[in-house]
């Protein structure tokens, strides 16, 4: 799974990695006939608000000493602090909830200990679940629910199997609501899920190719989309298609450097450039063998 949020550093969003086991509520509005149901929901949200205030108080205390952003992790921590403060002040705000979930994911993407990443992911999941309980039509809430579920799965090893269904459902719902968010993020992440998961779980080459191709079609100028598709073709042994996509990307490369420029994209460009050069070497190696 890949988040297009600059703080995430351009790393693939949490997906499955067979070699290391590093795995990547609907709108509660009801009709007048359901007064009792409304009361139950109100009670649920009140409880969630109380829990959030307690949890966020701890978060703010943890981050209170951070003032100057000098490194990517500092930037992510500051962003989480700001999101936590807003979420605490506006516990019934849909936007505050999913943005707090996004900030949790972004900080967890940094090189943190597994326990801290899991804790952040769990906080992000809680916030995003609260957001989708407020509005079942919030695409960002479902998207970052999926991202945090994937982040949590990365810390669980084989235990991540229990999370796969929820992760898949979250991205599918996000895709239904807004397939273009985060540069076609829902399709990109579904593609990674189907591409990298073992075949005995949800791994499916056909589905992976459908979603990765769709991501490229929706956001052809976002480098990560075509890079992930190229990686898929190499994984499936289709070097002809990989070379075709690579040649297209090479032609776009100078323009993309201008389009995604500035400090917030620097780390992602390091990743993108490294991957591009890796694919070029693979193609060159194939050519030498053929000659």
Secondary structure, 3 states (H helix, E strand, C coil): CCCCCHHHCCCCCCCCCCCCCCCCCCCCCCCHHHHHHHHHHHHHHHHHHHHHHHHHHHHHHHHCCCCCCCCHHHHHHHHHHHHHHHHHHCCCCHHHHHHHHHHHHHHHCCCCCHHHHHHHHHHHHHHHHHHHHHCCCCHHHHHHHHHHHHHHHHCCHHHHHHHHHHHHHHHHHHHHHCCCHHHHHHHHHHHHHHHHCCCCCCCCHHHHHHHHHHHHHHCCCCHHHHHHHHHHHHHCCCHHHHHHHHHHHHHHHHHHHHHCCCHHHHHHHHHHHHHHHHHHHHHHHHHHHHC
